[in-house]
Amino acid sequence: VLTMFDYSYCDNGMPFWKISLVLSLVIGILVTVTCFRKIDGFRWKLLSIGLVALFAFFLVWPSLNHMNCLLDFQPPVERHAVIEDADCIQYGKSPTTCKFSMTLDGERVYLSVPWTVYRKYNEGDTYTFYEYKGAFGEPFYLAKE
């Protein structure tokens, strides 16, 4: 069963970090100006802008990535690519990170895949997945399982 969290961006990226950073800084400034007017001292105001912006960044960034997927109502395109390299890494007790390296449209990309998918394929196998355009124009991929 695939969930909305099973999507992958190329090269394991989260593409909306720049706009998230700008939005977070704006949110930090607005919240500090409107809610923390009574804070004395320039350093404390700067610190509150930074903390609010940091908190906002970790809310805005994943939200934009998920909204890119959730608001995309276009039909997917079925893609096929030959797995050139398969790699799995586990850091301590963290979840295992598995990636397939393949060539898409003449460009080498890395797609994150679940452990269950990683075990089913070997290097040289053809991997089939769905490519979605993304509501904000950033394509993402879902495994065909």
Secondary structure by P-SEA (a helix, b strand, c coil): cccccccccccccccaaaaaaaaaaaaaaaaaaccccccccaaaaaaaaaaaaaaaaaaaaaaaaaaaccccccbbbbbbbcccbbbbbbcccccbbbbbbbbcccbbbbbbbcaaaaaaccccbbbbbbbbcccccbbbbbbcc
